[in-house]
Amino acid sequence: MERETIHVVLLPLPAFGHMMPFHQLAIALAEAGVHVSYISTPKNTQRLPKPPQNLSPKISFVSLPLPISDSSLLPEGAEATVDLISDEQVPYLIKAFDLLQKPLEKFVVEHSPDWLIIDLFTPWATDVGKDCGVPVLGFSPFSAATCLFWGPPEYLTGDGQKRVRSSPESLTKPPEWVTFPSSVAYHSFEAPGTLIGLYGDDASGISPAKRFAKTINASQAMAIRSSRALGGEYLSLYAKLIGKPAIPAGLLPPEKPKERQITDESWIGTFKWLDQQEPRSVMFVGFGSECRLSREQVHEIAYGLEESELPFLWALRKPHWAKDDVDHVLPPGFAERRTFDHKQKVCFGWAPQMEILAHPSIGGSLFHAGWGSAIEALQFGHCLVVLPFLVDQGLNARFLVEKGLAIEVERGDDGSFKRSDIARALNGAMVGKVGEGMRARSRDVAAVVGDREMHEGYIVGLVEFLKSRIEKQK
């Protein structure tokens, strides 16, 4: 079979932390000669970045309307987690997405793809593959360290009631199947919510853990957004545990900006400000669009940034609790301080993150430890200060600290943090002696994360696996 004839369907969860890695995978596969059908809902396919023009013929964005399910529990027009008002609405969005099983089956019957590459959260797609005779590959946008900590299917389902994690405490140490020294585990304040969120049934009557287990069991292999150079020990052990190939898909770093293309007047001014700062002196601060910080958390971060006395650029999304006037988001008088205009900047709303990270004056990043954001920052060799809040972020934070690539903000037993905790971590990473080794290590790892040839090699290996299984079925 010629490479050009391979046709794969990609099906991500409707969350940008999943859709963007799948999008980067689509581009990488298209560059390797594979035809990709990327399936999501109409609003989401419109919001995704356009692929490079030369790859457009190989990537088809397929829009399947989101079925109505418990629609009164979702905001009007919501098609992705970024559209939701609260985390409590996420299970209802996933429940609606589950109803795409029949439309997906219709598409598969009509187009006869060679593979379905699906999200861990979409086990119903494995039924489509089985019914239509199409093999399934699971793709995890999570790190290999996270996949290993969550464990193989029998530990995710608790078969026999002996292997399920039954207490928050069981999540606060590396699991028994990890055979090498590891610090990847949840903190005590993260564990109770994780136990419920991972093992509790959602609106569809199935837990996320059982979703993962079914997807893994029904897949020919698992592709992981990982590399052997960064966490290869986690990847190798995970393959042994699940009893099937765990294929590194590479880190899938987004393309570095070749030149600055900023047309928004406010951001033109901000980049002029960045141009005036010393090389690698500015801390970029960004918690994305789905990390819902409280007023107290925003204020403590603000005071901590100020207390650090470091130059910073904070891309701040207006919190759900804020009034329309963005001045009410920051602590009283914060923006009017004497040093603010020439040393510290806060920008509200959307931010051109890759262009910011690529700027030579940026030297560090304070963020939530999302795996995608970590990869973006690491390819520029930035110091990382991590303050995790959701799902896998705590595990990523421990992994990055373990590898000498990050400093984690200290927190109390209840998960709270003080401005002094923020300032201490920032100074340690950017200018303190404690961060000297980390700064050097980050520069070394940048060469690995940014190694396009290495990542292309991973994709070539993945495509060879896909082709070999197709040949065996002939």
Residue, then its C-alpha position, 0 to 999 in steps of 0.5 A: m500500500e502506498r503511503e498516500t493511500i493511508h486514510v486515518v480518522l482523528l477524533p479528539l475530545p471537544a477540549f482545546g487541550h485535546m483538540m490542539p494535540f490532535h491538530q498537531l498530530a494531523i499536521a505531522l501525519a499529513e507531512a508524512g503523506v497520510h490523508v487525515s479526516y479530523i472530526s469535531t463539531p462545526k464551531n470547533t472546526q471553525r476555531l481550529p488553526k488552518p493547516p499550512q497551505n501545502l498540507s490542506p489537500k491532505i487534511s479534511f475537517v469534518s463537522l458533525p453537529l453536536p447532538i442535543s443532550d441535557s441542553s438546558l445544562l449547557p450554555e447556548g452554543a457551547e461545543a467545547t469546554v472553553d465555552l462552559i461556565s463551570d467545571e460541573q458542566v463538563p460531563y454534560l458536554i461529554k455526554a452530548f459528544d458521546l451521541l456522535q457515535k451514529p454520525l461517526e459510524k455513518f462517516v466511517v461506512e461511507h469513507s472506509p478509513d484505514w484507521l481510527i485514532i481516538d481520544l482516551f475519552t471516546p471509548w464508544a468509537t471503539d464500537v464503531g471500529k469493531d462494527c465497521g472492521v476498522p482498527v483503532l489506535g488510542f492517542s493520549p495527549f497526556s504525558a507518558a508519566t501521567c499515563l503510567f501513574w493512572g495505570p493499566p486497564e485493570y487498575l482503572t476499572g478495579d476488576g475484582q475490587k482489589r485494584v481500584r484506588s479506594s482512598p485519596e491517600s492512595l493517589t499521593k504516592p507512586p503506584e506499586w507498578v512503578t519500578f524506578p524512583s519517581s516523584v510523580a503523584y498527587h499532593s494531598f489537597e489534589a487527591p480527593g477531587t481527583l479520586i472523585g473526578l477520575y473514578g466517579d461515574d459521569a453524566s453518562g454513567i461511566s467514569p473517566a477511568k473506565r473510559f480510558a480502560k475500554t479505549i486502551n483495551a480495544s486499541q491495537a496500540m497506544a500512541i503517546r505525546s512523549s519522547r524517549a529523550l524526555g521520560g523514556e523510562y515511563l514510556s517503556l514501563y507503560a508498554k509493558l503494563i498494557g501489554k501492547p505497543a506504546i508508540p511515542a508520537g513525539l512531543l508535537p511542538p507547535e511550529k515556531p513563529k518564523e516572523r512576528q505577525i502582530t496586527d492588533e494595536s495593543w499587542i504591537g505596543t506590548f511587543k515594543w515594550l518587550d523589545q526594550q527589556e533585557p534578554r531572558s529577563v521577563m517572566f511570562v505568566g499565563f493560565g490559559s482559558e480554562c483554568r478558573l482562578s478565584r479572586e483571591q488566587v488572582h490577587e495573590i498571584a498579582y501581589g507575588l509578581e509585584e513582590s518578586e520585583l521581576p519584569f513580567l508580562w501577564a496574559l490574563r483572561k477575564p475571570h468568570w466572577a469579574k465585572d465587564d470593567v477589567d480594572h476590577v480583576l486586579p487588586p486595588g491600585f495594582a496597575e497604578r504603581r510607579t514601576f508598573d508601566h516600564k517593568q510590568k505589564v498585564c494584558f487582558g483577553w487573547a494573547p499570541q502566546m507562541e510569539i510571546l514565548a519566542h521573544p528573546s526577552i522572555g526567560g521564564s514562564l509561570f503557568h498551570a503545568g498543562w502538558g501542551s503549555a510545558i512543551e511550548a515553553l520548553q522548546f524555547g529553553h524557558c525556566l518553568v514555575v508551575l502552579p497546577f490546578l486541574v486533572d493531570q497538571g499536578l502530575n506534570a508539575r512533579f514530573l517537570v520538577e523531577k527532571g530538573l526543569a521546573i520549580e513548583v510553587e509551595r502551597g498549604d495543606d488546603g492547596s492555598f498559596k501566598r504571594s510570598d510563595i509566588a515570589r520565592a518560586l519566581n526568583g528561584a527560577m529566574v535569578g536565584k542560585v537554586g535555579e542555576g542548574m535548572r536554567a542550564r538544564s532547560r537550555d539543554v532540553a530546548a534542543v531536544v524538544g525543538d528537534r524537528e528531525m527527531h519528532e519527524g522520526y517518531i511520526v515515521g515510526l508511527v506511520e510504519f506501524l499503521k502501514s504494517r497492520i494494514e498489510k497484515q489484514k490483507 
